[in-house]
Structures are given as C-alpha cells and as structure tokens.
Amino acid sequence: MLKPLLGPITVLVIALALLPSASNSAAPNNIQIEGDSAVFDQASKTITYSGSVTATQGNLVIEGDKLTVALIADDVDSIRTTGSPAKFSLLDVRGDANLEQPDRLKASALTIVFAPATRQLQLLGNATLRQGGNIIRSNEIIYNVDAQQIRASGDSERVRMEFEISDQSPSATTATPELP
C-alpha cells in the first residue's frame, strides 16, 4: 500500500528542497530557487516560480521573471527562465562575487534553458554571451559550461562575435632585421 505513495512523496521532498531556504548560497550539487510565488504541479512534474526569480547552483546564477523546473524520475531535468531579459552568470569562485571579474561569464536572452545534469545552457531570442571583452550575439546560443563550447545560429540575423585582442607592444610585433 505504501509503494504508490513513494513517487508522490519523493516528488514532494524534491519540491520542498527547491523552495527557498534560509541560506543565501547553494552548495555545488544543490539548486536553490527563490521567487515571489511557487506552484507545484504533481501531474506534469513541474514547479513554476514567478516574480523576480533567482536560481543558484554553486557559482552559477539564473535570474528572470518566471522560472519553470521540469522533473524527470524525481530529478531536475531542466530549468526554463523567461524575462526581459532573463540573465545567467557564472562567477569566478576564486574572487569576490561582488566585484566585477574580467573572466566572469554573463548571458542574457528572452528565454534561458539550463540542464543541470549536462550543464548545457541554451539562450533563445536576442541572445548575448559575454566573457571579458568577448561578446557573441545571435538569435540562439548553445553553451556547454564544462566543455566551454559555443554554438550560435541566427534565423533572420547573422551571428555577431567581437573578440578582445590582447595588447601587445610594438617591439614584440615588429621585428627589425639585423644587417650583416
């Protein structure tokens, strides 16, 4: 008789674990989500947060107006965030999170989909990915966080990339030939 209840109880435990807690930062293997409201739909196995939503997993932060967590087999499958724009940032854990860091990864788009298991980030609609002085703009950007691989495509617009070139002194770039 208890076996049919194990699924819903496990889902409820996951839902409660994803609700805001007193802690300000999430451990690397935990996801903490905060918003003005949250609705758990057991039938569709989704949790929808609304109103100034923030999701944190270790040094990764996602912000937006609405965020939906999709569960498969009682695990987080994807986190879909919408906003004007929705934002994603990956902080350099070696430094102070409040300071502007040149290697900090920042992204924005109308919709952001993050899959925690594969650590793949999908930016949809007016997408921008920025790290240091390097910027990629496109309609769609897919970024693998661990492999640091980027794929960008544009429907009606072309993909635009701007790269920062390291400053080199003229003596290092121009060699003077020696006379015999």
N, C-alpha and C positions, 0 to 999 in steps of 0.2 A: 504493500500500500504506500510506502514511503517513496518508492522508486519514481513514480510520476511527478512527485514534488521536488525531486532533486534538481531537475533542469530549471524550473522557475526560481528555486531558492538560490542556485548558483548565479543565475542572471541577476537576481535582486542584489546579491552580495557584490557583484561587479558594478551594478548601478550605484550602490551606496559608496563603493570605493572611488567612483568617478565624481561624486558630489564634492563640493568644496570642503576643505578641511581647514584646521587652524594653521597649518604650515604654509609659509609663503613660497617655498620652492619644492619641486618634486624630485624624488630620487630618480636616478637614470633609468630604472626599469618601471617606474610608476608614472602615470599620467594624471595630472591634477587639472580639473576644469572648473572654472567659475563663471557665472553669468547671473543676470537678474532673475531668470526663471529657468526651470528644467522640467521636461516631460519625458517620462519613461514609457515607451510603447512596447509591452512584452510580446505582442503578436508579431510586430515587424522587427523586434530586437534592435530598436534604436533608442537613443537618448538624444533629445533635442534641447539645446540651451539657446536662450535668446537674451538680447540686451547686453551690450558691452562684454562680450565673452573673451576669456583668456584661457588657453590650454598650455600647460607647461610639462615638458618631459626633460628632466636634467637641464641642459643648457639650451634647449630648443623651446621657442615660444611662438604660439599662433594666436592672433587676435582678429576678431571680427564682430559683426552684428548678430550673426546666427551661426551655430555650430551643431552638426549632427554626427553622433558617434554610431557607426554601424557595427554590430556584434555578430560574429560567426563562431559557433561552437564555444560560446561564452568568453571569447577573446575579442579585443578590439581589432577590427578588420581595417576600418578607415575612419578618418576624421575629415568631414567636409565643412568648410567655413566659407561664408559669404560676407561681403562687406563693401564699403565704398571708400577705399578698397579694403579687402582683408589683408592682413600682414603676417609675415613669417620672419623670424630671426633666429640665427644660430650664434650664440655668444661664445667668445673665446674664453674657456674656463680658466685660463692662466691669468687673466686680468680681472679688473673690477667691472662688473656688469653695468655699472652706471656711467662709466667712461666710454667715449666714442673710440672704438677699436678699428684700426685700418683693415684688418683681415676678417672682421665680423661680416657674416653673410646676412643680407637683408633681401626680402622679396615682398612683392605686393601684386595683387590681382583681384578681379571681381569675385573669383571663386578659387579657393585653395583646397586641394585634396591631399592629405598626408596619410600614408600607410605605414604605421609604426613597425610592423614586422619586417618589411623590406626597406624601410627608411627612404621611401621614394616620395618625392614632392611633385605635385602637378599643379601648375599655375595656369588658370584659364581666364581669358578676357583681359585685355590691357595689362599684360603681364610684364613685370620688371624684376630682374635678378641682379643684385649689386654686391660686389665684394671689393673693398678698397676702391680704386679708381676704375675698376672694370664693371661695365654695365651691359646687360643683354635685355633688349626689348622685343616683344613678339606677342602674337595673339595667344600662343600656347608654349609653355616651357615645362619640360620634364627634367627634374634634377634628382640624381641618386646621391644622397647625402654621404654615404660611406665611400662610394667609388669616386665621388666628385666628378661625375659625368653629367653633361648637359645636352639635351636635345631641344631645339627650338623650331617652331614652324609658325607660319602666318597664313591665314586664309586669303584675305584681300590685301594685306600689307606684308611687306618684306621683313625679314628678321634683321634687326639692327644690333650691332655689337660695337662697343667702344672699349678699347684696351689702354691701360696706363702703361707707358713705356718708361722703364727706369731711366733716371737722369744720369747720363754719362758725361764725363769731362771731355773736351775736345782733344786733349792729348791721348786719351785712351782710344778714341775712334779714328783719329787721323795719324797714320804712321808716316814719319819722314824718312825717305830712303837715304841710306848712307852713301856718300860718294867715295869711290876708290882712291 
